[in-house]
């Protein structure tokens, strides 16, 4: 039971994205709602050797307690850099970020939003203040905040898209300066 706006809203949004929506219905069987939309995930796919050259000196901190996410992210990131730190908690991640004796600077953090919801308010506050203060770009899993985001399930295509987006945006910024 609803107010009858659902399909009207869907039609409006889909048409705004140059898409099509249509219904297929069979009596005593059911109804299927279909749609297509055009997505430009990033302007140009960058050659892998260019991405590797750009990211080889960048450091990623992967914060996730999901083994499948870690595996998929690591497989894709290792195509571009070996500088990947791994943490399963915010407390451990904060140690990496604050390590004064390290010889690296973390450039990007990939964090599963589930860890934020499982952490204490103090841990979250310390973490969010640190990444803001240090201007570390964040890639959130299952959260539409931060600089970039990915939804589960994590796939090589999603990671590759984010890598391309980061490179393209940074290249555009550097060309404008």
N, C-alpha and C positions, 0 to 999 in steps of 0.2 A: 504494500500500500504506500502510495506516495502522492505528490502533488502534480505529477505529470510533466515535470520540467527536465528530467534526466536526459532524455534523448534530444530535446531541444538544445540544451547546453552542450551536449556532445557534438551535435551537428554544427553549432556555432563555432566551437573551438577547432574542430577538425577542418572546417572550411577556411578558417583563419590560417591554418598550416598547409594550405593548398591540397587538402586531402578530400577523400570521398567517404561517404557513409551510406550503407544500404542494409536492408533487412531481407532475410530469406526465411520464409515461414512455411511449415507443412502442417496441415490439419492433423490433430491427434498425435503429432510427433514433437513439435516444438519450434522455437524461433531462434535464429542465429543473427546476431548483429555484427556486421563486418565493417571495417574501416581501413583506410590507407592514409598515411601521412608521409610527407617528404622530410627527411632529417638530414641536415648537413652537420655532422658531428664535429668536423674541423675542416678548414678550408682546403688544405693540401696535405696529403700523406707525405711525410718527410722520409727521405731515404734512411734506412737503418744505420748506415755508416756515419751519417751526419748526426743522428740522435746519439749514437755511441760516443762520438767525439765530444758532443756537448755535455752529456751526462757522466762521462767517465770520471770526472773529478768532483761530482756532486755526491752528497751523502743523504741517504734516505734512512729514516727511522720508522720501522714497521711495528705498530703497536696493535696486537690482536691476539686473542686467546683461542681463535678458531684455526685449527691445524690445516683445514682445507683452504681457507683464505690465504694463510701464510704460504702454503705450497704454491698455489697458483700465482700469487703476487711475486714470490721469489723467482719462479721460473721465468716470468716475463721481465722483471727488473734486471736479472742477471744478463740479459741481452745487451743492456746499456751500461751497467756499472756493477762493480763488485763491492762498492761501498754501501753496504746495507747492514744496519744495526737492527736487532730484533728484540722486542720486549713483549711480555705477556701481561703487563700491568702498568698503570699510570705511575705508581711509585718507582718502579724500575726505569721507566721512560724518563722521569724527572731526574734520575741519577745520570743518565746519558746526556741529557740536555745541559745539566749544570756541571759536568765534569771539567774542572779547570785545568786538569793535567793532560787532557786529550790533545791530539794533533789534528783535529778535524772540526769542521763546522757543519752542523746538520742543516741542510737546505730544504728538505721536504719531510713531512711527517705523514704517514698513512695510518689512520686510526679508525678502529671499529667503534662506532657509536655505542655499542653494547657495553664496552668497557667504561665509557663515561657514565652510563646509567648505573653500573655496578659499583662505582667508586664513591668515596665519601665526598661531601661538599668541599671539604678542605683540599683534598687531592685534586679535584676538578679545578678549583679556583687557582691553586698553585700552577697547575699545568697550563691552563688557559692564559694566565698572566705571563708565564714564561714564553709561550710561543708568540704571544702578542708583542712582548718586549723585545724578543730576539728576531721578530719579523720572519718567522719560519712559515713557509707556505704549507697549508694543510690539505690533505685529501681525506675526506670522511667517507667511511663505509656506512651506508644506511642512515645518512643524515644530510639534509640539503643545506647545511651551513658550511662555512669555511670557504676556502678558495676553489676547491674542486670536490666532487663527490662521485661515488660509485655505489650502485645497489648490488646486493647479493642476488644470485650467485656471482662470484668473481670469475671472470673469464679473461683469457688472453686478449681478446678484442677490446674489452673495457679498459684494461690496463694500457694497452697500446694507444687507445684513443686519448686517455689522460696524458700519457707521455707526449704525444703529438700536440695536444692542446697546450701543455706547459711550454714546450719548445717554441711553438708558434707565437704564443703570447709574449714570451720573453724576448724573442727575436724582434717582434713588432715594437716593443718598448725600447729595446736597444737601438733600433733603426730610427726611432723618433727622436732620441736624445743626441 
